[in-house]
């Protein structure tokens, strides 16, 4: 078998001759042209301008790993000393492909003098005649999800990222209903009990992004994928196909901070609760500052944050003080800390009243023992102030007016009057 035949068996979809696994991937197109042996010196020089030996090897084995998963062969099937017939068949084709690549610099003797020194060394990181066990270890080592758990997804590729907003779930305060719902849902997803999409909305600054990533990572064997918002409309199928092949892992497909008013929901409605259902190892999660359309809400589980007001502010402060061993913090301390927070907002130290800015305020207490001692001493005095309820009300009304418009505010006020 030639390297070209081995290439087609590896990188073309099973049973669909002529359709590459990644037709948009420039690397695979270059590799296929390389195996044609025409103008080989020019092709090798061109590749050598882009890759050195180690980078080429990493890219090649990354593509080989993807090809194995598309063919239904998971990493667990490549970790022993013996392999299934399908795995052994593909490993043998990899061996043929690598052997031919290693011989390429010697095939164009007529123009060998034109070969760049870097091009001659392009394949030196590859083992020319590896045994199948060594090959299997190399392929498993190319699994992008082994050591990293959060990835951006764009242009059909996964890019590992370090999520700056992720933290331990016990570092979130207040909103007990939201936290409990997230914890239960992600745990049930991990146990294989549900992959029902989560549709999460709140006003800005409530910590939706941080909570979703942190609670998703709090359960084992879960990878968070952060696609471009456009993937909801344009590349939903290819993304789902790629992840569903990895049935050895579970994926949270996190579309963060979308605008439900401008999304074309056709693909989502079709593939979630419509004609198709996402595989059980994929959990779509969508967050927004706006309400989701009713037709979309029926496709998943809605989690809506209650409005952050003076009571929710004090609830967060109580939870925060609990981390210092105060199971039932004195109300005077909680009230004074809340009042101090609203006073600082009035002094323009913060631009918004939100869980986000309250956490910045509480960080001062977390890092300064003298500040904590001072508030305890003040709480024993005669004058105890509370956070300004009217300030919260006015800020929230103006924020909702700017986001949702005057008609929404009027409807909200009418509902409030009816409830009195």
C-alpha positions in Angstrom: 0.0 0.0 0.0 1.3 3.5 -0.8 1.4 6.5 1.4 -1.4 8.1 -0.6 -3.7 5.1 -0.1 -2.9 5.1 3.7 -3.7 8.8 3.8 -7.1 8.4 2.2 -8.0 5.5 4.6 -7.0 7.7 7.6 -8.3 11.1 6.7 -11.4 10.5 4.7 -14.7 9.7 6.4 -15.6 6.0 6.6 -18.0 5.0 3.8 -17.9 8.4 2.2 -15.2 8.2 -0.5 -14.0 11.5 -1.6 -15.0 13.5 1.5 -12.1 14.5 3.7 -12.5 14.6 7.4 -11.3 18.2 7.5 -11.8 19.7 4.0 -10.9 23.1 5.3 -7.6 22.1 6.9 -4.7 23.4 4.9 -2.3 21.1 6.6 -4.1 18.0 5.3 -4.3 19.3 1.8 -0.5 20.0 1.8 0.2 16.5 3.2 -1.9 14.9 0.5 -0.1 16.9 -2.2 3.2 16.0 -0.7 2.5 12.3 -1.1 1.9 12.9 -4.8 5.7 13.3 -5.2 5.4 15.9 -8.0 7.7 18.9 -7.4 8.6 17.3 -4.1 11.5 19.6 -3.4 9.4 22.7 -3.7 6.7 21.2 -1.5 9.2 20.2 1.2 10.8 23.6 1.2 7.4 25.2 1.6 6.4 23.0 4.5 9.8 23.7 6.2 9.1 27.4 6.1 6.0 26.8 8.3 7.0 23.8 10.5 10.2 22.5 12.1 10.5 18.8 12.8 8.8 18.9 16.2 5.9 21.1 15.1 5.3 18.9 12.1 5.2 15.8 14.2 2.8 17.4 16.7 0.5 18.6 13.9 0.7 15.2 12.1 -0.2 13.2 15.2 -2.9 15.6 16.1 -4.6 15.0 12.8 -4.0 11.2 13.1 -5.6 11.3 16.5 -8.7 13.1 15.1 -8.8 10.5 12.3 -8.9 7.6 14.8 -11.8 9.2 16.8 -13.7 9.9 13.6 -13.3 6.2 12.8 -14.7 5.4 16.2 -11.5 4.3 17.9 -11.1 6.0 21.3 -7.8 6.5 23.2 -8.7 3.7 25.6 -8.5 1.2 22.7 -4.8 2.2 22.1 -3.4 2.0 25.6 -2.7 -1.8 25.8 -0.3 -4.1 24.2 -2.9 -5.7 21.9 -5.4 -3.9 19.7 -8.8 -4.5 18.2 -8.7 -5.5 14.4 -9.9 -2.0 13.4 -7.3 -0.2 15.6 -4.5 -2.5 14.3 -5.7 -1.9 10.7 -5.4 1.9 11.1 -2.2 1.7 13.1 -0.7 -0.2 10.2 -1.7 2.5 7.8 -0.1 5.1 10.0 3.1 3.1 9.9 3.0 3.0 6.1 2.3 6.8 6.0 5.2 7.7 8.3 7.6 5.4 6.5 6.9 7.1 3.2 7.1 10.6 4.7 10.6 9.7 6.1 11.7 8.7 2.7 10.5 11.8 0.8 13.6 13.9 1.1 15.5 11.2 -0.8 13.0 10.8 -3.7 13.8 13.8 -5.8 17.5 13.2 -6.5 17.4 15.4 -9.6 16.8 18.6 -7.6 18.2 17.5 -4.2 20.6 20.5 -4.3 17.6 22.8 -4.2 16.4 21.3 -0.9 16.7 23.6 2.1 18.7 22.2 5.1 15.6 22.7 7.2 13.5 20.7 4.7 16.0 17.8 4.9 15.4 17.6 8.6 11.6 18.1 8.5 10.8 14.5 9.4 13.7 13.8 11.8 11.3 13.7 14.8 9.4 10.8 13.3 10.5 7.2 13.9 10.9 5.7 10.4 9.8 2.2 11.2 7.9 2.3 14.6 6.2 -0.7 16.1 2.5 -0.5 16.6 2.7 0.0 20.4 5.0 3.0 20.1 2.7 4.4 17.4 -0.3 4.0 19.6 1.4 5.8 22.5 2.3 8.7 20.2 -1.3 8.9 18.9 -2.8 8.9 22.5 -0.3 11.5 23.5 -1.7 13.8 20.8 -5.2 13.8 22.5 -5.8 17.6 23.1 -8.2 16.8 26.0 -5.7 14.9 28.2 -4.1 17.7 30.0 -6.4 20.7 29.3 -10.1 21.1 30.1 -11.1 24.4 28.5 -10.9 25.1 24.8 -11.9 27.8 22.4 -13.3 26.5 19.1 -13.1 28.4 15.9 -12.6 27.5 12.2 -13.0 23.8 13.0 -10.1 23.7 15.5 -9.8 23.5 19.3 -7.4 25.9 21.1 -6.6 25.3 24.8 -7.1 28.3 27.1 -6.6 29.1 30.7 -10.0 30.4 32.0 -9.2 33.4 34.3 -12.7 33.4 35.7 -12.7 29.8 37.0 -12.5 29.2 40.7 -13.6 26.8 43.4 -17.4 26.5 43.6 -17.2 27.3 47.4 -16.0 30.8 46.4 -19.4 31.8 45.0 -21.7 33.5 47.4 -25.5 34.3 47.4 -28.0 33.1 44.8 -28.4 29.6 46.5 -31.1 28.5 44.0 -28.9 29.2 41.0 -25.9 27.5 42.5 -27.9 24.4 43.5 -29.4 24.1 40.0 -26.0 24.4 38.4 -24.5 21.9 40.7 -27.3 19.3 40.3 -27.4 19.7 36.5 -23.7 19.2 35.9 -23.5 16.3 38.4 -26.4 14.6 36.6 -24.8 15.2 33.2 -21.6 13.6 34.6 -23.6 10.6 35.7 -25.2 10.3 32.3 -28.7 11.2 33.6 -29.3 14.3 31.5 -27.9 16.4 28.6 -30.8 18.8 28.6 -29.5 22.3 27.6 -29.2 25.0 30.1 -30.5 28.4 29.2 -29.2 31.0 31.7 -30.0 34.7 31.8 -29.5 37.6 34.1 -28.6 41.2 34.1 -24.9 42.0 33.4 -22.3 41.5 36.2 -23.9 38.5 37.9 -21.1 36.0 37.3 -22.8 33.7 34.8 -19.6 32.9 32.8 -17.5 32.2 35.9 -20.2 30.1 37.5 -20.8 27.9 34.5 -17.1 27.2 33.8 -16.4 26.6 37.5 -19.4 24.3 38.2 -18.7 22.4 34.9 -15.1 21.8 35.9 -16.1 20.8 39.4 -17.1 17.4 38.0 -14.5 15.0 36.6 -14.0 14.0 33.0 -15.8 17.1 31.7 -14.3 19.4 29.0 -15.6 22.9 28.4 -15.7 24.0 24.8 -16.2 27.8 24.1 -17.3 28.1 20.4 -17.7 31.4 18.6 -21.3 32.5 18.8 -21.6 32.0 15.0 -21.3 28.2 15.5 -24.9 28.3 16.8 -25.9 29.2 13.2 -23.2 27.9 10.9 -21.1 25.1 12.2 -23.3 23.3 14.7 -23.3 20.0 12.8 -19.5 19.7 12.3 -18.9 20.6 16.0 -21.4 18.1 17.3 -20.1 15.4 14.9 -16.5 15.9 16.2 -17.4 15.8 19.9 -19.9 12.9 19.6 -17.1 10.7 18.3 -15.4 11.2 21.6 -17.8 9.1 23.6 -15.0 8.5 26.2 -15.5 12.1 27.4 -18.2 14.6 28.3 -18.4 18.1 26.8 -20.1 21.3 27.9 -20.7 23.3 24.8 -20.8 26.8 26.3 -22.1 29.6 24.2 -21.4 32.6 26.4 -23.0 36.0 26.3 -25.1 35.6 23.2 -27.8 38.0 22.1 -31.0 35.8 21.7 -32.7 38.6 19.7 -30.2 38.4 16.8 -29.5 34.6 16.6 -30.9 32.6 13.8 -32.3 29.7 15.9 -33.0 27.3 13.0 -30.1 24.9 13.7 -30.6 24.9 17.5 -34.4 24.2 17.2 -33.8 21.5 14.7 -31.0 19.7 16.6 -32.2 20.3 20.2 -35.6 18.8 20.8 -36.5 18.9 17.2 -35.8 16.4 14.5 -32.5 15.5 16.2 -31.2 15.3 19.7 -27.6 16.0 20.8 -25.6 12.9 21.9 -25.6 12.2 25.6 -22.0 13.3 26.0 -22.7 16.9 24.9 -24.4 19.4 27.1 -25.2 22.8 25.4 -25.2 25.8 27.8 -26.2 29.3 26.7 -26.0 32.5 28.7 -27.4 35.9 27.9 -28.3 39.2 29.4 -31.7 39.0 27.6 -34.6 36.6 27.8 -34.6 33.7 25.5 -37.6 33.3 23.1 -40.3 31.0 24.3 -39.7 28.5 21.5 -36.1 28.1 22.7 -37.0 27.9 26.4 -39.1 24.9 25.6 -35.9 23.1 24.4 -34.0 23.3 27.7 -33.9 24.1 31.4 -34.1 27.8 32.2 -32.0 29.2 35.1 -32.8 32.9 35.7 -30.9 34.9 38.3 -33.1 37.0 40.6 -32.4 40.8 40.6 -29.5 41.9 42.8 -31.0 44.1 45.4 -30.2 45.0 49.1 -31.5 41.6 50.3 -29.4 39.7 47.8 -26.4 41.9 48.7 -26.7 41.0 52.4 -27.2 37.3 51.5 -23.9 37.3 49.6 -22.1 39.0 52.5 -23.5 36.4 54.9 -22.2 33.6 52.8 -18.8 35.4 52.5 -18.5 35.8 56.2 -19.3 32.1 56.5 -15.9 31.3 55.0 -14.3 32.9 58.2 -16.2 30.4 60.4 -19.3 32.6 61.0 -22.1 30.1 60.5 -24.6 32.8 61.5 -22.9 36.2 61.0 -24.3 39.0 63.3 -26.8 41.0 61.4 -25.2 44.2 62.5 -21.9 43.3 60.7 -23.7 42.3 57.6 -25.7 45.5 57.5 -22.7 47.7 58.0 -20.7 46.0 55.3 -23.7 46.3 52.9 -24.1 50.0 53.8 -20.4 50.6 53.2 -20.7 49.0 49.7 -23.6 51.2 48.7 -21.8 54.3 50.0 -18.7 53.5 47.9 -21.0 53.2 44.9 -22.4 56.6 45.7 -18.8 57.9 45.9 -18.2 56.6 42.3 -15.8 53.9 43.5 -17.9 51.4 41.5 -19.7 51.9 38.2 -22.5 49.4 39.0 -24.3 47.6 41.8 -23.8 44.0 41.0 -22.3 40.8 42.4 -19.2 41.5 40.4 -18.5 44.8 42.2 -19.6 43.5 45.6 -17.0 40.8 45.3 -14.3 43.4 44.6 -15.5 45.2 47.7 -15.4 42.0 49.8 -11.9 41.2 48.5 -10.6 44.1 50.7 -12.0 42.3 53.8 -10.6 39.0 52.6 -7.1 40.3 52.3 -7.0 42.8 55.3 -7.4 41.4 58.9 -7.5 45.0 60.2 -10.5 45.8 58.1 -12.3 42.8 59.4 -11.4 43.8 63.0 -12.6 47.3 62.4 -16.1 46.3 61.1 -16.5 44.0 64.1 -15.8 46.9 66.5 -18.2 49.2 64.6 -21.0 46.6 64.8 -21.0 47.0 68.6 -22.0 50.7 68.3 -25.4 52.3 68.6 -25.9 53.5 65.0 -26.2 50.6 62.5 -26.9 51.5 58.9 -28.3 49.3 56.1 -27.5 49.2 52.4 -29.6 51.8 50.6 -32.6 49.9 49.1 -33.7 52.9 47.0 -30.2 53.1 45.4 -30.5 49.4 44.2 -34.0 50.1 42.9 -33.0 53.1 40.9 -29.9 51.5 39.5 -31.7 48.3 38.4 -34.6 50.2 36.8 -32.1 52.3 34.8 -30.1 49.3 33.8 -33.2 47.4 32.6 -34.4 50.4 30.8 -31.1 50.7 28.9 -31.2 47.0 28.0 -34.9 46.2 27.5 -36.5 49.6 26.7 -39.2 51.7 28.3 -42.0 49.3 27.4 -40.4 46.6 29.6 -40.1 48.9 32.5 -43.8 50.0 32.3 -44.9 46.4 32.2 -42.7 45.6 35.2 -44.1 48.5 37.2 -47.7 47.4 36.4 -46.9 43.9 37.6 -45.4 45.3 40.8 -48.5 47.4 41.5 -50.8 44.4 40.9 -48.8 42.4 43.5 -49.2 45.0 46.2 
